Amino acid sequence: MSWMSRRKVTVLLVVLLVLTNLGTYAMATGRLPWGASLVSRHALPPQFDRLARVYRLIELSFVHPDRMDPDRMVEGAISGMLRTLEDPYSYYLDPAAYEQFMAETEGEYQGIGVVVEYQDPYTTVVHPFRDSPAEKAGVWPKDRIIRVDGQDVVGMPLDVVVTLIRGPAGTPVNLTILRANPDGSERTLDLVITRARILVNPAHFTMLDPVLGIGYLHLSGFDQRTPEVAARALGELLAQGMRALVLDLRNNSGGLLDECAEVARLFVPSGKIVDVVYRDGRRESYESRTEGFGLPVVVLINGGTASAAEILAGAIRDRGVGILVGTRSFGKGSVQNLHSLGGGTALRLTTALYYLPSGATVDRVGLEPAVWVENAEPAEGEEPIRLEDAADPRNLQLAKALSMLRSQLGR
C-alpha cells in the first residue's frame, strides 16, 4: 500500500474519531457543541469510541507496525460487525468479490461453477452447474467443503470461503470435501479443480413427451438474461406442440427479484405475485397484468429451491395455476440490497422479507409440496442424477410429474 493511501485512511479514522466523540456528546446533550440541534438517528452510538481508541492504540504501540494495514483493519471491522448479525445473507464484498458478484448477475464469471450455501458450520454445495469444472471433477450436491488449498474453512463465513474458491480461469484450486455415504458414514475426498470462465445457462428445455406434448423447462437461477431466455424457451416448446409443462426449480438458489417477477408473469395471470415488506413497514407489491400460462403445470422443488425460486413456485401455487411436487424447499424468505461503499467494495445487507400471495412467508420454513416425492439417493460411486433425465429410475420426482400431467391430458 502506498504512503498516500495509508495517509488517507489515517485521516479518515481521525475524522471518524472526531465524529464519534461529537456523536457521544450530542447523544448526551441533544445538541452539537456549536449550538445546533442534532437528529439522534444521525449520531453514532458511543460504543464506536472504542473502535477509534483501538485503532489509535495499535497505531501508536503495536510492536509490529509493518503488519498494520489500515485497509485490512477497516475491512475486518466491517466483517466483524456483520457477523454479529448472525445473518448468512449479509456480508462485506471486497473489490475482487464485488467484481465477481456483479459478473454473476450477468451470468458470467470465473471460478469452478458451483452454488454453495452456509449450513452451520459448513459451506455446503447446493449443486454444480451443468458441464462445469466442479461437475466434471466430481463435486456433488450436499458435499461439505472443509478445506480450500489446505486451509481449514469449517465455520468460516460464506463470503470468505467463496472468495478463496474463486480465481482466474486456468488456475487450480484444491477442495477437500466431506461426503455422506448412503449408510450414514462419511468420507473425505480431495479434488483438484481447474477454474474456468463460467457462462451460466439460466434455462434448459426439451420436449419430454412429444406425443402428448409435455414440455420441460429447468431454471437454474435468475440473472439478467433469465426472463428473455425463459420466454424464448416457452415459445419454442409451444411451437413444438406443448400442451403441459414440467417447470423444474430444483437446485435453483434464486437470484434477482425483478427478473424473478418477470418470469412469474409468464405463468401467473393478472394479480399478486409477491409483497416485499421493509423494516419500517413499507410494502412493495409485484403484480402480474398478463393472461398467464393457461396450460397444466407441475413445479418440481427440493431443498435446493431457494429465495427467488421459492417466490416463483409459491406464486404459482397460491394463484392456483400449478401443483408443487418434490420435497420441502430451502426456506429463504428475505431480500438483500447491495450498497456500494466506494473503492470497489460493497455491502450486501438483508433489508426486507417477502410474503407470497397467500400472505405466508417461507423464511425458515420453506414451501411444502402438494405431492411429496423423494429421489433415490445415488449409491456410493454413482453419478448424481441429471434433473432432466426422465429415463433415470432414481429420478422419481420427474417420473411423478410426468405421470400427473399424462393423467391430466387423458392418458
C-alpha positions, 0 to 999 in steps of 0.5 A: 500500500502506498504512503498516500493511501495509508495517509488517507485512511489515517485521516479518515479514522481521525475524522471518524474519531472526531465524529464519534466523540461529537456523536457521544456528546450530542447523544448526551446533550441533544445538541452539537457543541456549536449550538445546533440541534442534532437528529439522534438517528444521525449520531453514532452510538458511543460504543464506536469510541472504542473502535477509534481508541483501538485503532489509535492504540495499535497505531501508536504501540503495536510492536509490529507496525509493518503488519498494520494495514489500515485497509485490512483493519477497516475491512475486518471491522466491517466483517466483524460487525456483520457477523454479529448479525448472525445473518448468512445473507449479509456480508462485506464484498471486497473489490475482487468479490464485488467484481465477481458478484456483479459478473454473476448477475450477468451470468458470467464469471470465473471460478469452478461453477458451483452454488454453495450455501452456509449450513452451520458450520459448513459451506455446503454445495447446493449443486454444480452447474451443468458441464462445469469444472466442479461437475466434471471433477466430481463435486456433488450436491450436499458435499461439505467443503472443509478445506480450500488449498489446505486451509481449514474453512469449517465455520468460516463465513460464506463470503470468505470461503467463496472468495478463496474458491474463486480465481482466474480461469486456468488456475487450480484450486484444491477442495477437500470435501466431506461426503455422506455415504448412503449408510450414514458414514462419511468420507473425505475426498480431495479434488483438484479443480481447474477454474474456468470462465463460467457462462451460466445457462439460466434455462434448459428445455426439451420436449419430454413427451412429444406425443402428448406434448409435455414440455420441460423447462429447468431454471437454474437461477435468475440473472439478467438474461433469465426472463428473455431466455425463459420466454424464448424457451416457452415459445419454442416448446409451444411451437413444438406442440406443448400442451403441459409443462414440467417447470423444474426449480430444483437446485435453483438458489434464486437470484434477482427479484425483478427478473424473478417477477418477470418470469412469474408473469409468464405463468401467473395471470393478472394479480399478486405475485409477491409483497416485499415488506421493509423494516419500517413497514413499507410494502412493495407489491409485484403484480402480474397484468398478463393472461398467464400460462393457461396450460397444466403445470407441475413445479418440481422443488427440493431443498435446493429451491431457494429465495427467488425460486421459492417466490416463483413456485409459491406464486404459482401455487397460491394463484392456483395455476400449478401443483408443487411436487418434490420435497420441502424447499430451502426456506429463504424468505428475505431480500438483500440490497447491495450498497456500494461503499466506494473503492470497489467494495460493497455491502450486501445487507438483508433489508426486507422479507417477502410474503407470497400471495397467500400472505405466508412467508417461507423464511425458515420454513420453506414451501411444502409440496402438494405431492411429496416425492423423494429421489433415490439417493445415488449409491456410493460411486454413482453419478448424481442424477441429471434433473432432466433425465426422465429415463433415470429410475432414481429420478422419481420426482420427474417420473411423478410429474410426468405421470400427473400431467399424462393423467391430466391430458387423458392418458 
